[in-house]
Amino acid sequence: MALSPTGRRRAGWADPLFRVGTGAVAVLVIAIVVGILAVLVNDSMLSVRKFGLSFWRTRVWDPVAGDFGALPFIWGTLYSSVLALLIAMPVALGIAIFLSELCPRWMRQPLAFLTELLAAIPSIVYGLWGIFVLAPAVRTLQVHTPDALRGTPFFSGPPLGVGMLAAALILAVMVIPFTATVAREILKAVPVSQREAAYALGATRWEAIRLAVHYGRIGILGAVMLGFGRALGETMAVTMVIGNNPQVALSLFAPQHTMAAVIANEFTEAADALYLNALVEIGLVLFLITVVINGLSRFLIWRMVRVRPARVVAPVKVPLAA
Amino acid sequence: MNAILRQTGHVRALAILVVTAVLSACSGGQTPPSGQASPALPGQGAPAAGGADQINGAGATFPYPIYSKWFSEYTKSHPDVRINYQSIGSGGGIRQLTAQTVFFGATDGPMTDEQLKSAPGPIVHLPTVLGAVVPVYNLPDVTGDLKFSGPLLADIYLGKVKKWNDPAIVKENAGVKLPASDIAVAHRSDGSGTTYIFVDYLSKVSPEFKQKVGVATSVNWPVGVGGKGNEGVAGVVKQTPGSIGYVELIYALQNNIAFGAVKNKAGAYLKASLESVTAAAAASAASMPADFRVSITDADGKDAYPISSYTWLLLYESPTDKAKGKKMVEFVRWAITDGEAYAKDLGYAALPDSVVKLEQDALGKIEVQ
């Protein structure tokens, strides 16, 4: 009976008010997303009507002739993001594991701070670094690539420096701090009891770490998807190093293009209605692809949770089997 | 216990997510030159109106340095006139002027008949200064300036001339030892008046280029890599031996980038300079159409640099706000006379006198009473 009647009354209206307030903010998010979708659809109608579904599989992007297709941009966006993720994931996980499990205590805070600092660098700065440092370095690498490799479709083309490889590398550098920071928080949140249980069963340090990673796998997957989302939408740094040539090519050395980059590049000067609509439709395509990818990652998480509901049991098996 | 710990973990992860999202949003916001977020859709986003007497304009980025100089100088002598200019690109300027969200526009390529028709009223083109586009290249072993003809540049950008020692290049550059390396072609990836001027010239001198590529601020390039902005193209060229690109004359001058000479219609090889650009304007002044929508690329005259162009301010012939219209007309009169003195220092070529005279007459016809 600690509460006075007044205190009780205040709690009486404060709770619903808080609920309504936070609820309104949550509804606002939905409204914003629906609003974005509505505007994208509305402002791309000309292009949607004219090209229909072929917009998704046409390779031509010709503003002069008024002929537009999104395939090279879809390809470039997905290819660069997947490559970036492949490069970034091991590094980011390594950083996260080191920081949460192995790092000496005095180094932990400074290292974590530096990782987070990387995330705050504006992308234009990354882009300029890409033009003046990364691209020449990639070019040197290309010049010294053995001819046997150059003959394969993955490494064909002249050494230009700018291109898919430079874009994937710069994206990886930009994605790493995001993924590493979130993954570290996840690992830190793994209960000490889990580790203690592993050690009690005679697990080595390596096995205990595997257990912790396994325990936090859902959160870590979330961290990876966050990085992927960042890579999909990154614009400025990518456009400065990818070469901006709309083509569907496997080669890491070939200049290619992305959806976000073509919008940033051409929107300001697009005065013709169809051209503008086609650019907005690229935005719509990017929106839909992002929705699908987020949905897929949700599905993946849902399956993980469903297949192995007994979290405590499963991890213990791992060190034993190892 | 476990559940609670997990909960806190989630909350923390969420907090990090929010923080990182905010950070990335901030970093996005710190890059206004890219114009990612700022260019408004038609019908919205008029530049923030300050005082009641503020005149808002938007458009081309190429003349932005001289326009901002003009506006600040003019306000010093005319404190009652405040002009706010957003350099969002020519296309954006035309869109906003047509939607009447700005009082005046600015463009590097004249409006098309179709665009003029879709505007709510007749629009006047007012030339202000001139610029030029120059070919830049990176051949470490070549000393001295390379020479290009228009058709040669067109063939390089069509991907037909692939090697530096191609007979077509050797023919223009007798005595220069050219390497047998591939030509790496660089062009602008962003829609740009610079591209417009360059492809306008190439289309005039090469029927094949006109048919395959055409003229616009963004085109479908058959070959090459796209660099964003002048700095993007210059960056690629600087770091790639055997490359060729094109940038604005001002950019090449300010950054000490070597550029080639181009053969003009009279057959003379000229390097772009403020004088040779003004000469191109003077040569075509006699045939200036009444609406000033003229392309002066490939101009006549042996002193005329062939890849030159005007840049224009756009005003409604009968502005809705007569008081602002009057102020704007007075400003343009000042800009094309006294204001031209600032052009040279900023790397722009001044209008020829004959064009200034024609424009004075045109300004008199704008209905501001």
HADDOCK unambig.tbl for C-alpha pairs under 7 A between the chains (distance, minus, plus):
assign (segid A and resid 61 and name CA) (segid B and resid 220 and name CA) 6.33 0.50 0.50
assign (segid A and resid 62 and name CA) (segid B and resid 219 and name CA) 6.15 0.50 0.50
assign (segid A and resid 62 and name CA) (segid B and resid 220 and name CA) 4.83 0.50 0.50
assign (segid A and resid 63 and name CA) (segid B and resid 218 and name CA) 6.44 0.50 0.50
assign (segid A and resid 63 and name CA) (segid B and resid 219 and name CA) 5.75 0.50 0.50
assign (segid A and resid 63 and name CA) (segid B and resid 220 and name CA) 6.80 0.50 0.50
assign (segid A and resid 64 and name CA) (segid B and resid 214 and name CA) 6.20 0.50 0.50
assign (segid A and resid 64 and name CA) (segid B and resid 215 and name CA) 6.64 0.50 0.50
assign (segid A and resid 64 and name CA) (segid B and resid 216 and name CA) 6.10 0.50 0.50
assign (segid A and resid 64 and name CA) (segid B and resid 219 and name CA) 6.02 0.50 0.50
assign (segid A and resid 120 and name CA) (segid B and resid 23 and name CA) 5.80 0.50 0.50
assign (segid A and resid 120 and name CA) (segid B and resid 24 and name CA) 6.67 0.50 0.50
assign (segid A and resid 120 and name CA) (segid B and resid 27 and name CA) 6.71 0.50 0.50
assign (segid A and resid 121 and name CA) (segid B and resid 27 and name CA) 6.78 0.50 0.50
assign (segid A and resid 122 and name CA) (segid B and resid 27 and name CA) 4.41 0.50 0.50
assign (segid A and resid 122 and name CA) (segid B and resid 28 and name CA) 6.65 0.50 0.50
assign (segid A and resid 122 and name CA) (segid B and resid 30 and name CA) 7.00 0.50 0.50
assign (segid A and resid 123 and name CA) (segid B and resid 27 and name CA) 6.70 0.50 0.50
assign (segid A and resid 124 and name CA) (segid B and resid 31 and name CA) 6.63 0.50 0.50
assign (segid A and resid 131 and name CA) (segid B and resid 235 and name CA) 6.38 0.50 0.50
assign (segid A and resid 136 and name CA) (segid B and resid 239 and name CA) 6.27 0.50 0.50
assign (segid A and resid 160 and name CA) (segid B and resid 240 and name CA) 6.35 0.50 0.50
assign (segid A and resid 182 and name CA) (segid B and resid 13 and name CA) 5.95 0.50 0.50
assign (segid A and resid 182 and name CA) (segid B and resid 16 and name CA) 6.68 0.50 0.50
assign (segid A and resid 185 and name CA) (segid B and resid 9 and name CA) 6.96 0.50 0.50
assign (segid A and resid 185 and name CA) (segid B and resid 12 and name CA) 6.97 0.50 0.50
assign (segid A and resid 185 and name CA) (segid B and resid 13 and name CA) 6.04 0.50 0.50
assign (segid A and resid 186 and name CA) (segid B and resid 9 and name CA) 6.12 0.50 0.50
assign (segid A and resid 186 and name CA) (segid B and resid 13 and name CA) 6.65 0.50 0.50
assign (segid A and resid 189 and name CA) (segid B and resid 5 and name CA) 6.47 0.50 0.50
assign (segid A and resid 189 and name CA) (segid B and resid 6 and name CA) 6.30 0.50 0.50
assign (segid A and resid 189 and name CA) (segid B and resid 9 and name CA) 4.64 0.50 0.50
assign (segid A and resid 191 and name CA) (segid B and resid 2 and name CA) 6.50 0.50 0.50
assign (segid A and resid 191 and name CA) (segid B and resid 5 and name CA) 6.39 0.50 0.50
assign (segid A and resid 239 and name CA) (segid B and resid 228 and name CA) 6.90 0.50 0.50
assign (segid A and resid 240 and name CA) (segid B and resid 227 and name CA) 6.43 0.50 0.50
assign (segid A and resid 240 and name CA) (segid B and resid 228 and name CA) 5.94 0.50 0.50
assign (segid A and resid 240 and name CA) (segid B and resid 232 and name CA) 6.59 0.50 0.50
assign (segid A and resid 243 and name CA) (segid B and resid 225 and name CA) 4.68 0.50 0.50
assign (segid A and resid 243 and name CA) (segid B and resid 226 and name CA) 4.96 0.50 0.50
assign (segid A and resid 243 and name CA) (segid B and resid 227 and name CA) 6.29 0.50 0.50
assign (segid A and resid 244 and name CA) (segid B and resid 189 and name CA) 6.02 0.50 0.50
assign (segid A and resid 244 and name CA) (segid B and resid 225 and name CA) 6.05 0.50 0.50
assign (segid A and resid 244 and name CA) (segid B and resid 226 and name CA) 4.70 0.50 0.50
assign (segid A and resid 244 and name CA) (segid B and resid 227 and name CA) 6.95 0.50 0.50
assign (segid A and resid 245 and name CA) (segid B and resid 225 and name CA) 5.75 0.50 0.50
assign (segid A and resid 245 and name CA) (segid B and resid 226 and name CA) 6.17 0.50 0.50
assign (segid A and resid 255 and name CA) (segid B and resid 225 and name CA) 6.06 0.50 0.50
assign (segid A and resid 264 and name CA) (segid B and resid 36 and name CA) 5.54 0.50 0.50
assign (segid A and resid 265 and name CA) (segid B and resid 189 and name CA) 6.22 0.50 0.50
assign (segid A and resid 265 and name CA) (segid B and resid 190 and name CA) 3.97 0.50 0.50
assign (segid A and resid 265 and name CA) (segid B and resid 191 and name CA) 6.20 0.50 0.50
assign (segid A and resid 266 and name CA) (segid B and resid 190 and name CA) 5.21 0.50 0.50
assign (segid A and resid 266 and name CA) (segid B and resid 191 and name CA) 4.82 0.50 0.50
assign (segid A and resid 268 and name CA) (segid B and resid 39 and name CA) 6.29 0.50 0.50
assign (segid A and resid 268 and name CA) (segid B and resid 88 and name CA) 6.23 0.50 0.50
assign (segid A and resid 268 and name CA) (segid B and resid 89 and name CA) 5.29 0.50 0.50
assign (segid A and resid 268 and name CA) (segid B and resid 91 and name CA) 5.84 0.50 0.50
assign (segid A and resid 268 and name CA) (segid B and resid 92 and name CA) 5.28 0.50 0.50
assign (segid A and resid 269 and name CA) (segid B and resid 89 and name CA) 5.52 0.50 0.50
assign (segid A and resid 269 and name CA) (segid B and resid 90 and name CA) 5.68 0.50 0.50
assign (segid A and resid 269 and name CA) (segid B and resid 91 and name CA) 3.82 0.50 0.50
assign (segid A and resid 269 and name CA) (segid B and resid 92 and name CA) 5.90 0.50 0.50
assign (segid A and resid 269 and name CA) (segid B and resid 191 and name CA) 5.08 0.50 0.50
assign (segid A and resid 269 and name CA) (segid B and resid 192 and name CA) 6.58 0.50 0.50
assign (segid A and resid 269 and name CA) (segid B and resid 217 and name CA) 6.65 0.50 0.50
assign (segid A and resid 270 and name CA) (segid B and resid 91 and name CA) 5.17 0.50 0.50
assign (segid A and resid 271 and name CA) (segid B and resid 91 and name CA) 4.50 0.50 0.50
assign (segid A and resid 271 and name CA) (segid B and resid 92 and name CA) 6.70 0.50 0.50
assign (segid A and resid 271 and name CA) (segid B and resid 94 and name CA) 6.78 0.50 0.50
assign (segid A and resid 271 and name CA) (segid B and resid 95 and name CA) 6.17 0.50 0.50
